[in-house]
Amino acid sequence: MNARETLTFSELEQWLDKHRVTEIECLVPDLTGVARGKILPREKFTEDRGMRLPEVTVALGVTGEFPEEGPYYDVISPTDRDMHLRPDPSTVRIVPWATDPTAQVIHDCYDRDGQLVPYAPRSVLRRVCELYDAEGWSPVVAPELEFYLVARNTDPDVPLKPPIGRSGRAETSRQAYSIDAVNEFDPLFEDVYAYCEKMELNVDTLIHEVGAGQMEINFFHAHPLGLADEVFLFKRTVREAALRHDMFATFMAKPIAGEPGSAMHVHQSVVRKADGGNIFSNADGTPSREFFWYIGGLQKYIPAAMALFAPYVNSYRRLARFTAAPINIQWGTDNRTVGIRSPVAPPQARRVENRVIGADANPYVALAATLACGWLGIKNRIEPSAECKGDAYLGDYQLPRSLGEALALLREEADLASVLGEGFVTVYTEIKEIEYAEFMKVISPWEREHLLLHV
């Protein structure tokens, strides 16, 4: 555990003094991963050490809508009560692009009885991590986050295009792992790395991915809650940096037709708190029962968790055959055609990579869900299928093909609800139904092109 994880409120005040902070951005991640909250003067923040917001604030859809009736209000009070927000001192960071000295602090959501609000994303991840804590275990994760840089676009009816680089030209071909292609955007990435350094975000490798203008940033492995915070803050950071260079950064799962989608691959393992040993490996270095049970849990529950890993209608455009995204729940060693990959690693670093999760997923929700799947596998001793040693794209689709199908599977899976919380699943699925209904009101260019005069 590092010093940041043990920061007290007294040390938080000292930190604010050291950085001469005059304003505090009080942040609350909502179900889509949007940063909501308030901006307070330093004096007001110190005096109140918290704030209140309506319960519905963290339970909005990506359009800002929420249900007017139904099971949603079995969890959230229809009287629009306040929730009480408490800052987590370990999350304090400077806002490097602010004109005045400004800090940002992520808050947890509590009800008036002092209980965590069960449908807030941070609450859900805390709930799952506590299950591991009770066993004397600590989950370890390392996300790999893909995103696109695109030219500034102010008209949603116009398709996105790659941005102009230093050469004055946009990419017209795929430049996977090209150093020169990354260097095209050196001024932007110099800002990104400078911002990340000031914010103490533990980002590792930056590479150019397969798509035109597609990048990937890797994070060092750490505890899930701290890393979810870092992914949440990184998304905000890279969007801000891109705007300052007259372009957009997008974490849509499939922003450009004909180009690969963007994922958030999550490497995950579990260590014993007592001795730091990896429970996925036996003393002789061979894979343990827990390693195989964890994979078995992912295989069984990923289909039902897809609405959490692929949360929007656009998400399912990424999950197509031969597109560098999985269509299955097969597992294999060093095999990138499967949904569940085991990288080649020494026994102490043995881990499982969930390749199904999209870059558009809420990091708190996605990490909670994948850890829940693995947890259920271990507790229920679920054996995995035989290892896939060939091309898994040649097999059948094993994942939901649409958000509607995914929501139905999530609602039916009682085991996941028991781990993530029934209140969370109720609120989440009700909101996603609203989003799906809103999408269905839109008539696409494809429908006008192919149906207008032909049916």
C-alpha positions in Angstrom: 0.0 0.0 0.0 1.5 3.3 -1.0 1.4 6.7 0.7 -1.4 8.0 -1.5 -3.7 5.1 -0.4 -3.2 6.0 3.3 -3.6 9.8 3.0 -5.7 11.2 5.9 -7.9 14.3 5.9 -5.3 16.1 7.9 -2.6 15.2 5.3 -5.1 16.2 2.5 -5.3 19.7 4.0 -1.5 19.9 4.1 -1.4 18.8 0.5 -3.8 21.5 -0.5 -1.7 24.1 1.4 1.5 22.9 -0.3 0.0 23.3 -3.7 -1.7 26.6 -2.8 -5.0 25.3 -4.0 -7.8 27.9 -4.2 -10.6 25.7 -5.8 -11.6 22.1 -5.5 -13.4 20.1 -8.3 -15.5 17.6 -6.3 -16.0 14.7 -8.7 -18.5 11.9 -8.7 -18.3 9.3 -11.5 -21.7 8.4 -12.7 -22.8 5.2 -14.4 -21.5 6.3 -17.8 -18.2 7.5 -16.4 -19.1 11.2 -16.7 -17.5 13.4 -14.0 -20.4 15.1 -12.1 -20.2 17.2 -9.0 -19.5 20.8 -7.9 -16.6 23.2 -7.9 -16.0 24.7 -4.4 -13.7 27.4 -3.1 -11.0 25.9 -0.9 -12.5 27.4 2.3 -15.9 26.0 1.6 -14.4 22.5 0.9 -12.4 22.6 4.1 -15.4 23.8 6.1 -17.9 21.2 4.8 -15.6 18.4 3.8 -18.3 17.0 1.6 -21.5 18.1 -0.2 -24.9 16.9 -1.2 -26.3 16.0 -4.6 -29.6 14.4 -5.6 -29.5 10.6 -5.6 -30.3 10.5 -9.3 -27.1 12.4 -10.2 -25.0 9.2 -10.5 -27.9 7.2 -12.1 -28.3 9.1 -15.4 -28.1 7.7 -18.9 -25.5 9.0 -21.5 -28.3 11.3 -22.8 -28.9 12.7 -19.3 -32.3 11.0 -19.2 -33.7 8.7 -16.5 -36.9 6.7 -16.1 -40.1 8.4 -15.0 -41.5 5.3 -13.4 -40.9 1.6 -12.8 -38.4 -0.6 -10.8 -35.9 2.3 -10.9 -37.9 3.9 -8.1 -37.8 0.8 -6.0 -34.1 1.6 -5.5 -34.1 5.4 -5.9 -36.5 7.4 -3.9 -39.1 9.2 -6.1 -38.9 12.2 -3.7 -35.4 13.0 -5.1 -33.6 12.8 -1.8 -30.0 14.0 -1.3 -27.0 11.7 -1.1 -24.1 12.8 1.0 -20.7 12.9 -0.7 -17.5 12.2 1.1 -14.1 13.0 -0.4 -11.6 10.2 -0.7 -8.3 11.8 0.3 -6.2 9.3 -1.6 -7.7 10.6 -4.9 -6.6 14.2 -4.6 -4.7 15.5 -7.7 -3.9 18.8 -9.2 -5.8 19.9 -12.3 -2.8 20.7 -14.6 -4.7 22.6 -17.2 -6.5 25.0 -14.8 -5.5 28.6 -14.8 -5.8 29.0 -11.0 -4.3 26.4 -8.6 -7.1 23.8 -8.6 -7.4 20.3 -7.2 -9.7 17.5 -8.1 -11.0 15.0 -5.5 -13.2 11.9 -6.2 -16.0 11.4 -3.8 -18.0 8.4 -2.5 -21.7 8.5 -2.3 -23.6 7.7 1.0 -27.2 7.8 2.0 -28.4 9.8 5.0 -27.9 6.7 7.2 -24.2 6.5 6.3 -24.5 3.6 3.9 -22.8 3.6 0.6 -25.2 4.2 -2.3 -25.4 0.8 -3.9 -25.7 1.9 -7.5 -22.8 4.4 -7.5 -20.0 2.9 -9.6 -17.3 3.3 -6.9 -19.6 1.6 -4.4 -20.1 -1.4 -6.7 -16.3 -1.9 -7.1 -15.7 -1.5 -3.4 -18.4 -4.2 -2.8 -16.6 -6.7 -5.0 -13.1 -5.9 -3.7 -14.4 -6.5 -0.1 -15.3 -10.1 -1.1 -11.7 -10.7 -2.0 -10.5 -8.9 1.2 -12.6 -11.2 3.3 -10.7 -14.2 1.9 -7.3 -12.5 2.6 -6.8 -11.8 -1.1 -6.1 -8.7 -3.1 -7.1 -8.5 -6.7 -4.6 -6.9 -9.1 -5.5 -5.4 -12.5 -3.7 -3.7 -15.4 -5.9 -2.0 -18.0 -4.8 -1.4 -21.6 -7.0 1.4 -22.9 -7.4 2.1 -26.7 -8.8 5.4 -28.1 -8.9 7.3 -31.3 -7.7 10.8 -32.1 -10.1 12.4 -34.6 -10.4 15.7 -36.4 -12.7 18.2 -34.6 -16.3 17.3 -35.5 -19.2 19.5 -34.7 -21.9 17.8 -36.8 -23.0 14.4 -35.6 -24.3 13.6 -39.1 -20.7 13.8 -40.6 -18.5 10.7 -40.2 -15.4 11.0 -38.1 -12.0 11.4 -39.8 -8.4 11.0 -38.6 -6.8 14.3 -37.5 -4.0 16.2 -39.2 -0.6 15.5 -37.8 2.7 17.5 -37.8 3.2 16.6 -41.4 0.0 18.4 -42.4 -1.5 15.2 -43.5 -4.0 12.8 -42.0 -3.3 9.0 -41.8 -4.8 7.1 -44.8 -3.5 3.7 -43.9 -3.1 1.5 -40.8 0.1 2.1 -38.9 0.1 -0.5 -36.1 3.0 0.0 -33.7 4.5 2.8 -35.9 6.8 5.1 -33.9 6.6 7.7 -36.7 2.8 7.7 -36.6 2.9 8.4 -32.9 5.4 11.2 -33.4 2.9 12.9 -35.8 1.2 13.9 -32.6 4.2 14.6 -30.4 3.0 18.0 -29.2 -0.3 16.5 -28.0 1.4 13.5 -26.2 4.0 15.7 -24.6 1.0 17.5 -23.0 -0.7 14.2 -22.1 2.5 12.9 -20.3 3.1 16.2 -18.6 -0.5 16.3 -17.3 -0.2 12.6 -16.2 3.0 13.3 -14.4 1.5 16.2 -12.5 -1.5 14.1 -11.6 0.6 11.1 -10.6 -1.2 8.8 -13.0 0.8 5.6 -13.4 0.7 5.3 -17.2 3.2 3.0 -18.8 3.5 2.4 -22.6 2.0 4.4 -25.4 1.7 2.7 -28.8 -0.1 3.3 -32.1 -2.8 0.7 -32.5 -4.1 -0.8 -35.8 -6.7 1.9 -36.8 -5.9 5.2 -38.4 -5.4 7.6 -35.5 -5.9 4.8 -32.9 -3.7 4.8 -29.8 -3.3 2.6 -26.8 -2.1 3.5 -23.3 -1.1 0.9 -20.8 -1.4 1.3 -17.0 0.9 -0.3 -14.4 -0.8 -3.1 -12.4 -2.3 -2.1 -9.1 -5.4 -2.4 -6.9 -8.7 -2.1 -8.9 -10.2 0.9 -7.1 -7.1 3.1 -7.5 -6.7 2.0 -11.2 -10.4 2.7 -11.9 -9.8 6.2 -10.6 -6.8 6.6 -12.8 -8.6 5.4 -16.0 -11.5 7.8 -15.1 -9.1 10.7 -14.7 -7.0 9.7 -17.8 -10.0 9.8 -20.1 -10.8 13.3 -18.8 -7.1 14.3 -19.3 -6.6 13.1 -22.8 -9.9 14.7 -24.0 -8.8 18.0 -22.5 -5.3 17.7 -24.1 -6.8 16.9 -27.5 -9.1 19.9 -27.4 -6.1 22.1 -26.9 -4.6 20.7 -30.1 -7.8 21.2 -32.1 -8.8 17.6 -32.2 -11.0 15.2 -30.3 -10.1 12.1 -28.4 -12.9 9.5 -28.3 -13.3 6.3 -26.4 -16.3 5.1 -28.5 -16.0 1.4 -29.1 -16.5 1.8 -32.9 -16.1 5.5 -33.9 -15.1 5.0 -37.6 -16.6 2.5 -40.0 -14.1 0.2 -41.6 -11.6 0.7 -38.8 -11.0 -1.6 -35.7 -12.9 -0.8 -32.5 -11.4 0.3 -29.2 -11.1 -2.0 -26.2 -10.1 -1.9 -22.6 -8.3 -5.1 -22.1 -7.9 -5.9 -18.5 -5.2 -8.2 -17.1 -6.1 -9.6 -13.7 -4.7 -11.8 -11.0 -5.2 -12.3 -7.3 -2.5 -12.3 -4.6 -2.6 -13.5 -1.0 -2.2 -10.6 1.5 -0.3 -12.8 3.9 2.7 -13.5 1.6 2.1 -11.7 -1.7 1.9 -15.0 -3.5 -0.2 -15.3 -6.7 -3.1 -17.7 -6.1 -3.1 -18.6 -9.8 0.1 -20.5 -9.4 1.0 -23.5 -7.3 4.3 -23.7 -5.3 5.9 -25.7 -8.1 4.9 -23.0 -10.7 2.1 -24.9 -12.3 -1.4 -23.3 -12.8 -3.5 -23.7 -9.7 -7.1 -24.8 -9.4 -8.1 -21.2 -8.7 -6.6 -20.1 -12.1 -8.8 -22.5 -14.0 -11.9 -21.8 -11.8 -11.4 -18.1 -12.4 -11.4 -18.7 -16.2 -14.4 -20.9 -15.8 -16.2 -18.1 -14.0 -15.4 -15.6 -16.8 -16.6 -18.1 -19.4 -19.9 -18.7 -17.6 -20.8 -15.1 -16.7 -19.3 -12.9 -19.4 -22.3 -13.3 -21.7 -24.6 -12.0 -18.9 -22.1 -9.2 -18.0 -21.9 -7.9 -21.6 -24.2 -5.0 -20.9 -21.6 -3.9 -18.4 -18.6 -4.5 -20.7 -20.3 -3.2 -23.8 -22.8 -0.6 -22.5 -24.0 1.1 -25.7 -25.6 0.2 -29.0 -22.4 1.3 -30.6 -20.4 -1.2 -28.5 -21.7 -4.2 -30.4 -20.3 -2.9 -33.7 -16.8 -3.6 -32.4 -17.5 -7.3 -31.6 -17.3 -8.7 -35.1 -15.4 -11.6 -36.7 -11.8 -10.9 -37.8 -11.7 -7.4 -36.4 -9.2 -7.8 -33.5 -12.1 -8.0 -31.1 -13.4 -11.3 -29.7 -16.7 -12.9 -30.5 -16.3 -15.8 -28.1 -15.7 -16.9 -24.5 -12.9 -19.3 -25.4 -9.6 -19.2 -23.5 -6.1 -19.8 -24.6 -2.5 -19.1 -23.9 -0.9 -16.3 -25.8 -3.9 -16.4 -28.2 -5.4 -13.1 -29.3 -8.4 -14.6 -31.1 -10.0 -15.7 -27.9 -12.1 -13.6 -25.4 -10.0 -14.8 -22.4 -6.3 -14.8 -22.9 -3.5 -16.1 -20.6 -0.3 -14.2 -21.5 3.0 -16.1 -21.3 4.4 -15.1 -17.9 6.5 -16.5 -15.0 4.4 -18.2 -12.2 4.4 -15.1 -9.9 3.0 -13.0 -12.8 0.4 -15.6 -14.1 -2.7 -13.6 -15.0 -5.8 -13.7 -17.1 -6.7 -11.0 -19.7 -10.4 -10.2 -20.4 -10.3 -8.9 -24.0 -14.1 -8.5 -24.3 -14.4 -5.1 -22.5 -14.8 -2.0 -24.7 -13.0 1.3 -24.2 -16.5 2.9 -23.7 -17.1 0.9 -20.5 -17.2 2.6 -17.2 -13.9 1.5 -15.6 -15.4 1.0 -12.1 -18.3 -1.1 -13.5 -16.1 -3.1 -15.9 -13.5 -3.9 -13.2 -16.2 -4.8 -10.7 -18.0 -7.1 -13.3 -14.9 -9.0 -14.5 -13.7 -9.5 -10.9 -17.2 -10.7 -10.0 -17.2 -13.2 -12.8 -13.8 -14.6 -11.6 -14.9 -14.6 -8.0 -18.0 -16.6 -8.8 -15.8 -19.1 -10.7 -13.6 -19.7 -7.8 -16.3 -19.9 -5.2 -18.5 -22.2 -7.3 -15.4 -24.2 -8.6 -16.4 -23.8 -12.2 -14.2 -25.7 -14.6 -13.4 -24.0 -17.9 -13.7 -25.6 -21.3 -10.7 -27.1 -23.0 -8.1 -24.5 -24.1 -8.5 -23.2 -27.6 -5.2 -23.6 -29.5 -6.4 -22.5 -32.9 -8.2 -19.5 -34.5 -11.3 -18.8 -32.3 -12.7 -16.6 -35.0 -13.6 -19.7 -37.0 -16.1 -20.7 -34.3 -19.6 -19.5 -33.5 -20.6 -16.3 -31.9 -20.9 -16.8 -28.1 -21.6 -13.2 -27.0 -24.8 -11.2 -27.3 -25.1 -9.3 -30.6 -27.0 -6.3 -29.3 -27.6 -4.2 -26.2 -31.2 -5.5 -26.0 -30.1 -9.1 -25.9 -27.3 -8.3 -23.4 -29.7 -6.5 -21.0 -32.1 -9.5 -21.0 -29.2 -11.8 -20.1 -28.0 -9.5 -17.3 -31.5 -9.3 -15.8 -31.8 -13.1 -15.7 -28.4 -13.8 -14.0 -29.1 -14.0 -10.3 -25.5 -14.9 -9.3 -24.1 -11.7 -10.8 -26.8 -9.6 -9.1 -25.9 -11.2 -5.8 -22.3 -10.1 -6.1 -22.8 -6.7 -7.8 -25.9 -5.8 -5.9 -29.5 -6.2 -7.0 -30.2 -2.5 -6.6 -27.3 -1.7 -8.9 -28.5 -4.2 -11.6 -32.0 -2.8 -11.4 -30.9 0.8 -11.8 -28.4 0.0 -14.5 -30.7 -2.0 -16.7 -33.5 0.5 -16.4 -31.3 3.3 -17.5 -29.9 1.3 -20.4 -33.5 0.5 -21.6 -34.1 4.3 -21.7 -31.0 4.8 -23.8 -31.9 1.9 -26.1 -35.4 3.3 -26.6 -33.9 6.7 -27.5 -31.6 5.2 -30.0 -34.5 3.4 -31.7 -36.1 6.7 -32.5 -33.2 7.6 -34.9 -33.4 6.6 -38.5 -29.9 5.8 -39.9 -28.4 6.6 -43.3 -28.3 2.8 -44.0 -32.0 2.6 -43.6 -32.6 5.5 -46.0 -30.1 4.2 -48.5 -31.4 0.6 -48.7 -35.0 0.7 -47.6 -36.4 4.0 -48.9 -37.1 2.8 -52.5 -36.6 -1.0 -52.2 -39.1 -2.3 -49.8 
